[in-house]
Amino acid sequence: YERLKENSIHPRRYFYPLISSFSMYRSLPSSRPSNLPVATEAAQQVLCLPIYPDMEMEIVDRVCALIASLSTGAFTASRDI
């Protein structure tokens, strides 16, 4: 998430916040994160990448290149998305 933002790619957390964290559910025993381990993990890890109808292939390629290079550090930023 941070590496994407550092390169002007602005993802958002997809399953965040969990409904179980809303005030009307938070006090229920069933809404404890320990009772929802898969949902809690998904809320912490799943990102929605930029997507829109007019997205140019250059931008798609740039996002893909960054994701592919996260372990190698080979990506060079060029413009905001």
Biopython code that builds the backbone (N, CA, C, O; Angstrom):
import numpy as np
from Bio.PDB.StructureBuilder import StructureBuilder

atoms = [
    (1, "TYR", "N", (0.829, -1.189, 0.000)),
    (1, "TYR", "CA", (0.000, 0.000, 0.000)),
    (1, "TYR", "C", (0.873, 1.251, 0.000)),
    (1, "TYR", "O", (0.677, 2.163, -0.803)),
    (2, "GLU", "N", (1.834, 1.275, 0.910)),
    (2, "GLU", "CA", (2.694, 2.450, 1.007)),
    (2, "GLU", "C", (3.561, 2.616, -0.244)),
    (2, "GLU", "O", (3.731, 3.736, -0.727)),
    (3, "ARG", "N", (4.105, 1.532, -0.771)),
    (3, "ARG", "CA", (4.929, 1.619, -1.992)),
    (3, "ARG", "C", (4.088, 2.118, -3.157)),
    (3, "ARG", "O", (4.568, 2.914, -3.964)),
    (4, "LEU", "N", (2.846, 1.669, -3.260)),
    (4, "LEU", "CA", (1.976, 2.163, -4.324)),
    (4, "LEU", "C", (1.765, 3.663, -4.168)),
    (4, "LEU", "O", (1.913, 4.415, -5.132)),
    (5, "LYS", "N", (1.421, 4.103, -2.959)),
    (5, "LYS", "CA", (1.188, 5.529, -2.719)),
    (5, "LYS", "C", (2.442, 6.353, -2.991)),
    (5, "LYS", "O", (2.358, 7.452, -3.540)),
    (6, "GLU", "N", (3.616, 5.821, -2.606)),
    (6, "GLU", "CA", (4.877, 6.524, -2.853)),
    (6, "GLU", "C", (5.102, 6.755, -4.349)),
    (6, "GLU", "O", (5.815, 7.680, -4.738)),
    (7, "ASN", "N", (4.495, 5.916, -5.177)),
    (7, "ASN", "CA", (4.648, 6.014, -6.627)),
    (7, "ASN", "C", (3.406, 6.598, -7.291)),
    (7, "ASN", "O", (3.153, 6.353, -8.471)),
    (8, "SER", "N", (2.634, 7.369, -6.531)),
    (8, "SER", "CA", (1.454, 8.082, -7.032)),
    (8, "SER", "C", (0.387, 7.163, -7.612)),
    (8, "SER", "O", (-0.355, 7.547, -8.516)),
    (9, "ILE", "N", (0.319, 5.952, -7.083)),
    (9, "ILE", "CA", (-0.763, 5.023, -7.414)),
    (9, "ILE", "C", (-1.580, 4.912, -6.130)),
    (9, "ILE", "O", (-1.064, 4.514, -5.086)),
    (10, "HIS", "N", (-2.843, 5.264, -6.219)),
    (10, "HIS", "CA", (-3.642, 5.403, -5.004)),
    (10, "HIS", "C", (-4.693, 4.302, -4.891)),
    (10, "HIS", "O", (-5.818, 4.450, -5.368)),
    (11, "PRO", "N", (-4.311, 3.198, -4.253)),
    (11, "PRO", "CA", (-5.274, 2.125, -4.033)),
    (11, "PRO", "C", (-6.167, 2.488, -2.851)),
    (11, "PRO", "O", (-5.905, 3.449, -2.127)),
    (12, "ARG", "N", (-7.200, 1.720, -2.674)),
    (12, "ARG", "CA", (-8.002, 1.880, -1.453)),
    (12, "ARG", "C", (-8.228, 0.505, -0.865)),
    (12, "ARG", "O", (-8.199, -0.504, -1.569)),
    (13, "ARG", "N", (-8.448, 0.483, 0.411)),
    (13, "ARG", "CA", (-8.709, -0.778, 1.081)),
    (13, "ARG", "C", (-10.109, -1.227, 0.686)),
    (13, "ARG", "O", (-11.068, -0.464, 0.811)),
    (14, "TYR", "N", (-10.226, -2.441, 0.218)),
    (14, "TYR", "CA", (-11.470, -2.897, -0.397)),
    (14, "TYR", "C", (-12.540, -3.305, 0.616)),
    (14, "TYR", "O", (-13.697, -2.909, 0.475)),
    (15, "PHE", "N", (-12.185, -4.073, 1.615)),
    (15, "PHE", "CA", (-13.157, -4.557, 2.603)),
    (15, "PHE", "C", (-13.020, -3.792, 3.917)),
    (15, "PHE", "O", (-13.098, -4.381, 4.996)),
    (16, "TYR", "N", (-12.817, -2.493, 3.823)),
    (16, "TYR", "CA", (-12.557, -1.695, 5.009)),
    (16, "TYR", "C", (-13.511, -0.513, 5.052)),
    (16, "TYR", "O", (-13.731, 0.133, 4.027)),
    (17, "PRO", "N", (-14.066, -0.223, 6.178)),
    (17, "PRO", "CA", (-14.003, -0.993, 7.416)),
    (17, "PRO", "C", (-14.972, -2.175, 7.377)),
    (17, "PRO", "O", (-15.952, -2.178, 6.633)),
    (18, "LEU", "N", (-14.671, -3.153, 8.184)),
    (18, "LEU", "CA", (-15.599, -4.280, 8.300)),
    (18, "LEU", "C", (-16.889, -3.798, 8.955)),
    (18, "LEU", "O", (-16.857, -2.945, 9.842)),
    (19, "ILE", "N", (-17.989, -4.328, 8.531)),
    (19, "ILE", "CA", (-19.277, -3.954, 9.130)),
    (19, "ILE", "C", (-19.265, -4.234, 10.625)),
    (19, "ILE", "O", (-19.884, -3.507, 11.402)),
    (20, "SER", "N", (-18.565, -5.281, 11.023)),
    (20, "SER", "CA", (-18.511, -5.636, 12.447)),
    (20, "SER", "C", (-17.825, -4.560, 13.285)),
    (20, "SER", "O", (-17.945, -4.575, 14.510)),
    (21, "SER", "N", (-17.114, -3.633, 12.661)),
    (21, "SER", "CA", (-16.474, -2.557, 13.420)),
    (21, "SER", "C", (-17.357, -1.313, 13.536)),
    (21, "SER", "O", (-16.982, -0.361, 14.221)),
    (22, "PHE", "N", (-18.514, -1.301, 12.884)),
    (22, "PHE", "CA", (-19.436, -0.176, 13.012)),
    (22, "PHE", "C", (-19.974, -0.122, 14.441)),
    (22, "PHE", "O", (-20.109, -1.152, 15.101)),
    (23, "SER", "N", (-20.272, 1.061, 14.902)),
    (23, "SER", "CA", (-20.682, 1.249, 16.303)),
    (23, "SER", "C", (-21.878, 0.387, 16.700)),
    (23, "SER", "O", (-21.945, -0.087, 17.834)),
    (24, "MET", "N", (-22.814, 0.179, 15.789)),
    (24, "MET", "CA", (-24.007, -0.591, 16.157)),
    (24, "MET", "C", (-23.720, -2.088, 16.329)),
    (24, "MET", "O", (-24.523, -2.798, 16.934)),
    (25, "TYR", "N", (-22.586, -2.578, 15.804)),
    (25, "TYR", "CA", (-22.235, -3.994, 15.922)),
    (25, "TYR", "C", (-21.021, -4.239, 16.816)),
    (25, "TYR", "O", (-20.831, -5.356, 17.297)),
    (26, "ARG", "N", (-20.217, -3.240, 17.042)),
    (26, "ARG", "CA", (-18.937, -3.377, 17.733)),
    (26, "ARG", "C", (-19.038, -4.062, 19.087)),
    (26, "ARG", "O", (-18.123, -4.792, 19.469)),
    (27, "SER", "N", (-20.114, -3.849, 19.818)),
    (27, "SER", "CA", (-20.245, -4.419, 21.167)),
    (27, "SER", "C", (-20.702, -5.877, 21.168)),
    (27, "SER", "O", (-20.675, -6.528, 22.213)),
    (28, "LEU", "N", (-21.115, -6.391, 20.033)),
    (28, "LEU", "CA", (-21.558, -7.784, 19.968)),
    (28, "LEU", "C", (-20.361, -8.731, 20.075)),
    (28, "LEU", "O", (-19.335, -8.508, 19.432)),
    (29, "PRO", "N", (-20.488, -9.776, 20.876)),
    (29, "PRO", "CA", (-19.382, -10.743, 20.994)),
    (29, "PRO", "C", (-18.972, -11.328, 19.631)),
    (29, "PRO", "O", (-17.793, -11.587, 19.391)),
    (30, "SER", "N", (-19.941, -11.529, 18.758)),
    (30, "SER", "CA", (-19.645, -12.118, 17.446)),
    (30, "SER", "C", (-18.840, -11.192, 16.538)),
    (30, "SER", "O", (-18.307, -11.639, 15.522)),
    (31, "SER", "N", (-18.744, -9.907, 16.887)),
    (31, "SER", "CA", (-18.025, -8.968, 16.037)),
    (31, "SER", "C", (-16.555, -8.815, 16.414)),
    (31, "SER", "O", (-15.834, -8.053, 15.769)),
    (32, "ARG", "N", (-16.099, -9.520, 17.438)),
    (32, "ARG", "CA", (-14.691, -9.446, 17.829)),
    (32, "ARG", "C", (-13.806, -9.942, 16.679)),
    (32, "ARG", "O", (-14.124, -10.941, 16.033)),
    (33, "PRO", "N", (-12.705, -9.248, 16.431)),
    (33, "PRO", "CA", (-11.792, -9.695, 15.366)),
    (33, "PRO", "C", (-11.337, -11.151, 15.532)),
    (33, "PRO", "O", (-11.105, -11.842, 14.540)),
    (34, "SER", "N", (-11.213, -11.607, 16.752)),
    (34, "SER", "CA", (-10.793, -13.001, 16.978)),
    (34, "SER", "C", (-11.856, -13.989, 16.505)),
    (34, "SER", "O", (-11.539, -15.148, 16.235)),
    (35, "ASN", "N", (-13.100, -13.557, 16.401)),
    (35, "ASN", "CA", (-14.173, -14.407, 15.885)),
    (35, "ASN", "C", (-14.300, -14.313, 14.361)),
    (35, "ASN", "O", (-15.027, -15.091, 13.744)),
    (36, "LEU", "N", (-13.594, -13.363, 13.769)),
    (36, "LEU", "CA", (-13.674, -13.129, 12.324)),
    (36, "LEU", "C", (-12.264, -13.063, 11.722)),
    (36, "LEU", "O", (-11.914, -12.066, 11.090)),
    (37, "PRO", "N", (-11.456, -14.108, 11.909)),
    (37, "PRO", "CA", (-10.052, -14.007, 11.478)),
    (37, "PRO", "C", (-9.871, -13.825, 9.975)),
    (37, "PRO", "O", (-8.994, -13.072, 9.552)),
    (38, "VAL", "N", (-10.669, -14.489, 9.170)),
    (38, "VAL", "CA", (-10.517, -14.374, 7.717)),
    (38, "VAL", "C", (-10.964, -12.989, 7.251)),
    (38, "VAL", "O", (-10.279, -12.353, 6.451)),
    (39, "ALA", "N", (-12.090, -12.529, 7.740)),
    (39, "ALA", "CA", (-12.583, -11.200, 7.366)),
    (39, "ALA", "C", (-11.627, -10.110, 7.845)),
    (39, "ALA", "O", (-11.373, -9.147, 7.122)),
    (40, "THR", "N", (-11.105, -10.254, 9.040)),
    (40, "THR", "CA", (-10.161, -9.273, 9.576)),
    (40, "THR", "C", (-8.901, -9.223, 8.727)),
    (40, "THR", "O", (-8.406, -8.140, 8.412)),
    (41, "GLU", "N", (-8.381, -10.382, 8.354)),
    (41, "GLU", "CA", (-7.187, -10.431, 7.513)),
    (41, "GLU", "C", (-7.461, -9.826, 6.133)),
    (41, "GLU", "O", (-6.630, -9.086, 5.607)),
    (42, "ALA", "N", (-8.605, -10.133, 5.553)),
    (42, "ALA", "CA", (-8.953, -9.576, 4.243)),
    (42, "ALA", "C", (-9.052, -8.050, 4.322)),
    (42, "ALA", "O", (-8.592, -7.347, 3.422)),
    (43, "ALA", "N", (-9.650, -7.547, 5.392)),
    (43, "ALA", "CA", (-9.794, -6.100, 5.553)),
    (43, "ALA", "C", (-8.439, -5.413, 5.670)),
    (43, "ALA", "O", (-8.293, -4.255, 5.279)),
    (44, "GLN", "N", (-7.459, -6.113, 6.199)),
    (44, "GLN", "CA", (-6.129, -5.537, 6.366)),
    (44, "GLN", "C", (-5.261, -5.671, 5.123)),
    (44, "GLN", "O", (-4.287, -4.932, 4.979)),
    (45, "GLN", "N", (-5.590, -6.604, 4.210)),
    (45, "GLN", "CA", (-4.682, -6.901, 3.118)),
    (45, "GLN", "C", (-5.203, -6.621, 1.707)),
    (45, "GLN", "O", (-4.404, -6.337, 0.815)),
    (46, "VAL", "N", (-6.492, -6.689, 1.482)),
    (46, "VAL", "CA", (-7.017, -6.589, 0.120)),
    (46, "VAL", "C", (-7.113, -5.117, -0.298)),
    (46, "VAL", "O", (-7.690, -4.286, 0.403)),
    (47, "LEU", "N", (-6.530, -4.828, -1.459)),
    (47, "LEU", "CA", (-6.558, -3.470, -2.002)),
    (47, "LEU", "C", (-7.300, -3.439, -3.324)),
    (47, "LEU", "O", (-7.286, -4.409, -4.082)),
    (48, "CYS", "N", (-7.937, -2.331, -3.588)),
    (48, "CYS", "CA", (-8.570, -2.094, -4.875)),
    (48, "CYS", "C", (-7.641, -1.161, -5.654)),
    (48, "CYS", "O", (-7.397, -0.025, -5.247)),
    (49, "LEU", "N", (-7.136, -1.657, -6.768)),
    (49, "LEU", "CA", (-6.234, -0.864, -7.600)),
    (49, "LEU", "C", (-7.037, 0.109, -8.457)),
    (49, "LEU", "O", (-8.234, -0.084, -8.668)),
    (50, "PRO", "N", (-6.372, 1.156, -8.950)),
    (50, "PRO", "CA", (-7.081, 2.108, -9.814)),
    (50, "PRO", "C", (-7.709, 1.391, -11.015)),
    (50, "PRO", "O", (-7.080, 0.546, -11.652)),
    (51, "ILE", "N", (-8.944, 1.747, -11.301)),
    (51, "ILE", "CA", (-9.642, 1.189, -12.457)),
    (51, "ILE", "C", (-10.744, 2.175, -12.852)),
    (51, "ILE", "O", (-11.520, 2.642, -12.017)),
    (52, "TYR", "N", (-10.783, 2.470, -14.134)),
    (52, "TYR", "CA", (-11.837, 3.344, -14.652)),
    (52, "TYR", "C", (-11.922, 3.150, -16.159)),
    (52, "TYR", "O", (-10.953, 2.707, -16.775)),
    (53, "PRO", "N", (-13.050, 3.469, -16.759)),
    (53, "PRO", "CA", (-13.288, 3.159, -18.172)),
    (53, "PRO", "C", (-12.248, 3.712, -19.143)),
    (53, "PRO", "O", (-11.902, 3.039, -20.114)),
    (54, "ASP", "N", (-11.750, 4.909, -18.908)),
    (54, "ASP", "CA", (-10.816, 5.531, -19.848)),
    (54, "ASP", "C", (-9.349, 5.301, -19.479)),
    (54, "ASP", "O", (-8.467, 5.995, -19.987)),
    (55, "MET", "N", (-9.088, 4.351, -18.618)),
    (55, "MET", "CA", (-7.711, 4.106, -18.194)),
    (55, "MET", "C", (-6.865, 3.669, -19.386)),
    (55, "MET", "O", (-7.190, 2.705, -20.080)),
    (56, "GLU", "N", (-5.787, 4.388, -19.606)),
    (56, "GLU", "CA", (-4.908, 4.094, -20.735)),
    (56, "GLU", "C", (-4.037, 2.880, -20.429)),
    (56, "GLU", "O", (-3.694, 2.627, -19.274)),
    (57, "MET", "N", (-3.685, 2.136, -21.464)),
    (57, "MET", "CA", (-2.845, 0.953, -21.284)),
    (57, "MET", "C", (-1.495, 1.313, -20.683)),
    (57, "MET", "O", (-0.896, 0.493, -19.987)),
    (58, "GLU", "N", (-1.013, 2.499, -20.933)),
    (58, "GLU", "CA", (0.249, 2.959, -20.339)),
    (58, "GLU", "C", (0.161, 2.932, -18.813)),
    (58, "GLU", "O", (1.108, 2.534, -18.135)),
    (59, "ILE", "N", (-0.972, 3.354, -18.286)),
    (59, "ILE", "CA", (-1.169, 3.362, -16.839)),
    (59, "ILE", "C", (-1.315, 1.938, -16.320)),
    (59, "ILE", "O", (-0.751, 1.596, -15.281)),
    (60, "VAL", "N", (-2.065, 1.106, -17.032)),
    (60, "VAL", "CA", (-2.201, -0.299, -16.642)),
    (60, "VAL", "C", (-0.822, -0.948, -16.586)),
    (60, "VAL", "O", (-0.504, -1.658, -15.633)),
    (61, "ASP", "N", (-0.016, -0.705, -17.595)),
    (61, "ASP", "CA", (1.337, -1.263, -17.640)),
    (61, "ASP", "C", (2.184, -0.751, -16.481)),
    (61, "ASP", "O", (2.968, -1.501, -15.899)),
    (62, "ARG", "N", (2.026, 0.511, -16.152)),
    (62, "ARG", "CA", (2.797, 1.112, -15.056)),
    (62, "ARG", "C", (2.424, 0.483, -13.714)),
    (62, "ARG", "O", (3.300, 0.160, -12.911)),
    (63, "VAL", "N", (1.143, 0.312, -13.476)),
    (63, "VAL", "CA", (0.686, -0.317, -12.237)),
    (63, "VAL", "C", (1.211, -1.753, -12.161)),
    (63, "VAL", "O", (1.712, -2.180, -11.121)),
    (64, "CYS", "N", (1.096, -2.488, -13.256)),
    (64, "CYS", "CA", (1.575, -3.872, -13.299)),
    (64, "CYS", "C", (3.080, -3.944, -13.080)),
    (64, "CYS", "O", (3.561, -4.824, -12.366)),
    (65, "ALA", "N", (3.823, -3.032, -13.684)),
    (65, "ALA", "CA", (5.273, -3.017, -13.530)),
    (65, "ALA", "C", (5.669, -2.762, -12.081)),
    (65, "ALA", "O", (6.604, -3.381, -11.574)),
    (66, "LEU", "N", (4.969, -1.860, -11.419)),
    (66, "LEU", "CA", (5.283, -1.583, -10.025)),
    (66, "LEU", "C", (5.011, -2.807, -9.160)),
    (66, "LEU", "O", (5.839, -3.186, -8.332)),
    (67, "ILE", "N", (3.867, -3.413, -9.351)),
    (67, "ILE", "CA", (3.529, -4.594, -8.556)),
    (67, "ILE", "C", (4.553, -5.703, -8.788)),
    (67, "ILE", "O", (4.982, -6.362, -7.841)),
    (68, "ALA", "N", (4.939, -5.907, -10.037)),
    (68, "ALA", "CA", (5.914, -6.950, -10.362)),
    (68, "ALA", "C", (7.283, -6.640, -9.769)),
    (68, "ALA", "O", (8.041, -7.558, -9.456)),
    (69, "SER", "N", (7.607, -5.374, -9.614)),
    (69, "SER", "CA", (8.937, -5.002, -9.146)),
    (69, "SER", "C", (9.037, -4.804, -7.638)),
    (69, "SER", "O", (10.118, -4.493, -7.138)),
    (70, "LEU", "N", (7.968, -4.971, -6.915)),
    (70, "LEU", "CA", (8.005, -4.695, -5.476)),
    (70, "LEU", "C", (9.104, -5.461, -4.752)),
    (70, "LEU", "O", (9.686, -4.952, -3.794)),
    (71, "SER", "N", (9.386, -6.657, -5.191)),
    (71, "SER", "CA", (10.428, -7.439, -4.513)),
    (71, "SER", "C", (11.824, -7.139, -5.063)),
    (71, "SER", "O", (12.821, -7.470, -4.422)),
    (72, "THR", "N", (11.909, -6.512, -6.250)),
    (72, "THR", "CA", (13.219, -6.252, -6.845)),
    (72, "THR", "C", (13.656, -4.803, -6.729)),
    (72, "THR", "O", (14.846, -4.508, -6.840)),
    (73, "GLY", "N", (12.713, -3.893, -6.507)),
    (73, "GLY", "CA", (13.036, -2.475, -6.416)),
    (73, "GLY", "C", (13.416, -1.859, -7.751)),
    (73, "GLY", "O", (14.126, -0.854, -7.782)),
    (74, "ALA", "N", (12.962, -2.437, -8.852)),
    (74, "ALA", "CA", (13.378, -2.012, -10.182)),
    (74, "ALA", "C", (12.484, -0.955, -10.815)),
    (74, "ALA", "O", (12.749, -0.550, -11.946)),
    (75, "PHE", "N", (11.454, -0.498, -10.147)),
    (75, "PHE", "CA", (10.469, 0.409, -10.756)),
    (75, "PHE", "C", (10.911, 1.866, -10.621)),
    (75, "PHE", "O", (11.478, 2.256, -9.601)),
    (76, "THR", "N", (10.651, 2.659, -11.647)),
    (76, "THR", "CA", (10.900, 4.099, -11.630)),
    (76, "THR", "C", (9.572, 4.815, -11.860)),
    (76, "THR", "O", (8.908, 4.582, -12.870)),
    (77, "ALA", "N", (9.186, 5.674, -10.937)),
    (77, "ALA", "CA", (7.914, 6.403, -11.035)),
    (77, "ALA", "C", (7.973, 7.410, -12.177)),
    (77, "ALA", "O", (9.037, 7.938, -12.503)),
    (78, "SER", "N", (6.801, 7.670, -12.787)),
    (78, "SER", "CA", (6.790, 8.644, -13.877)),
    (78, "SER", "C", (5.657, 9.654, -13.783)),
    (78, "SER", "O", (5.885, 10.834, -14.047)),
    (79, "ARG", "N", (4.436, 9.240, -13.414)),
    (79, "ARG", "CA", (3.352, 10.226, -13.319)),
    (79, "ARG", "C", (2.266, 9.732, -12.390)),
    (79, "ARG", "O", (2.183, 8.542, -12.088)),
    (80, "ASP", "N", (1.431, 10.658, -11.938)),
    (80, "ASP", "CA", (0.347, 10.323, -11.008)),
    (80, "ASP", "C", (-0.747, 9.511, -11.698)),
    (80, "ASP", "O", (-0.996, 9.651, -12.895)),
    (81, "ILE", "N", (-1.384, 8.663, -10.908)),
    (81, "ILE", "CA", (-2.533, 7.892, -11.394)),
    (81, "ILE", "C", (-3.702, 8.236, -10.506)),
    (81, "ILE", "O", (-4.801, 7.717, -10.703)),
]
sb = StructureBuilder()
sb.init_structure("model")
sb.init_model(0)
sb.init_chain("A")
sb.init_seg("    ")
for serial, (resi, resn, name, xyz) in enumerate(atoms, 1):
    if name == "N":
        sb.init_residue(resn, " ", resi, " ")
    sb.init_atom(name, np.array(xyz, "f"), 0.0, 1.0, " ", f" {name:<3s}", serial, name[0])
structure = sb.get_structure()
